[in-house]
Amino acid sequence: MSHWSHWIYAGLGAFAMFPVRALWDWYIARWWKVFWVTFKTGFKQSPAGKAFMDSFYAGRAKKDMEIVAQHPELKDTLQCEKCHGTGVRGKMYAGQGDIQPGDIVCDDCGGTGWA
């Protein structure tokens, strides 16, 4: 094989690897997302995971309320974007009532309404 043909074959090999690499990256990204979502769901459903997440959301809500007490202008920024501060999926503004037994608690804020 001469010197110039080596460069042609190397270029063709690199060109052929681009779709293989793109498919690999797509597959890994998809696998990782599925793994992470199922891991978090399993963790949140376990008794220890529920206790940890409840204490995490309560601590974060307490800290956010302290910040809002000092800086009221940050209230809109620190409220959960997904539930708009209600703590419940489907209720789009605060004042629609408290969380009822049949309500689905927001996944992002854990029902506290704070980001």
C-alpha positions as CSV (number, residue, x, y, z in Angstrom):
1,M,0.0,0.0,0.0
2,S,1.4,3.3,-1.0
3,H,1.5,6.4,1.2
4,W,-1.4,8.3,-0.4
5,S,-3.8,5.3,-0.4
6,H,-3.2,5.0,3.4
7,W,-4.6,8.5,3.8
8,I,-7.6,7.7,1.7
9,Y,-8.4,4.5,3.6
10,A,-7.9,6.3,6.9
11,G,-10.3,9.1,5.8
12,L,-12.9,6.5,4.7
13,G,-12.6,4.7,8.0
14,A,-13.0,7.9,9.9
15,F,-16.0,8.8,7.7
16,A,-17.5,5.4,8.4
17,M,-17.0,5.8,12.1
18,F,-19.1,9.0,12.4
19,P,-22.5,7.3,12.1
20,V,-21.3,4.4,14.4
21,R,-20.3,7.0,17.0
22,A,-23.5,8.9,16.6
23,L,-25.6,5.7,17.1
24,W,-23.4,4.8,20.1
25,D,-23.9,8.2,21.8
26,W,-27.6,8.1,21.1
27,Y,-27.9,4.6,22.7
28,I,-25.8,5.5,25.7
29,A,-27.7,8.7,26.3
30,R,-31.0,6.8,26.1
31,W,-29.8,4.0,28.3
32,W,-28.6,6.4,30.9
33,K,-31.8,8.3,31.0
34,V,-33.9,5.2,31.5
35,F,-31.5,3.9,34.2
36,W,-31.6,7.2,36.0
37,V,-35.4,7.6,35.9
38,T,-36.0,4.0,37.1
39,F,-33.3,4.4,39.8
40,K,-34.9,7.6,41.2
41,T,-38.4,6.1,41.0
42,G,-37.2,3.0,42.9
43,F,-35.4,5.1,45.5
44,K,-38.4,7.3,46.1
45,Q,-40.7,4.3,46.5
46,S,-38.5,2.6,49.1
47,P,-39.2,3.4,52.8
48,A,-35.7,4.9,53.4
49,G,-35.9,6.8,50.1
50,K,-39.3,8.3,51.1
51,A,-37.9,9.4,54.5
52,F,-34.8,10.9,52.9
53,M,-36.8,12.7,50.2
54,D,-39.4,14.0,52.7
55,S,-36.6,15.4,54.9
56,F,-34.8,16.8,51.9
57,Y,-38.0,18.6,50.6
58,A,-38.9,19.9,54.1
59,G,-35.4,21.2,54.7
60,R,-35.3,22.9,51.3
61,A,-38.7,24.4,51.8
62,K,-37.7,25.8,55.2
63,K,-34.6,27.4,53.7
64,D,-36.6,28.9,50.8
65,M,-39.2,30.3,53.3
66,E,-36.4,31.9,55.3
67,I,-34.9,33.5,52.2
68,V,-38.4,34.8,51.1
69,A,-38.9,36.2,54.6
70,Q,-35.7,38.3,54.2
71,H,-36.2,39.0,50.5
72,P,-40.0,39.0,49.5
73,E,-39.1,39.9,45.9
74,L,-37.7,36.4,45.4
75,K,-41.0,34.6,46.1
76,D,-41.9,34.1,42.5
77,T,-38.4,32.9,41.7
78,L,-38.2,30.3,44.5
79,Q,-41.7,28.8,43.9
80,C,-41.8,25.5,42.0
81,E,-42.2,26.1,38.3
82,K,-44.0,22.8,37.7
83,C,-46.9,23.3,40.2
84,H,-46.6,27.1,40.6
85,G,-46.3,26.9,44.3
86,T,-49.4,24.8,45.0
87,G,-47.5,21.5,45.6
88,V,-50.0,19.5,43.6
89,R,-49.9,18.6,39.9
90,G,-52.9,20.0,38.0
91,K,-53.6,23.0,40.3
92,M,-52.1,25.9,38.4
93,Y,-52.3,28.6,41.1
94,A,-52.1,28.9,44.9
95,G,-55.4,29.3,46.5
96,Q,-57.2,26.4,45.0
97,G,-57.2,24.7,48.3
98,D,-54.9,22.5,50.3
99,I,-53.5,19.2,49.2
100,Q,-56.4,16.7,49.3
101,P,-56.0,12.9,49.8
102,G,-56.6,12.2,46.0
103,D,-54.2,14.9,44.7
104,I,-51.0,13.9,43.0
105,V,-48.1,15.5,44.7
106,C,-45.6,17.4,42.5
107,D,-42.4,15.5,41.8
108,D,-40.2,18.5,41.6
109,C,-40.9,20.0,45.0
110,G,-42.4,17.1,46.9
111,G,-45.6,18.9,47.7
112,T,-44.0,21.9,49.4
113,G,-44.5,24.3,46.5
114,W,-40.9,25.6,46.8
115,A,-38.2,25.1,44.2
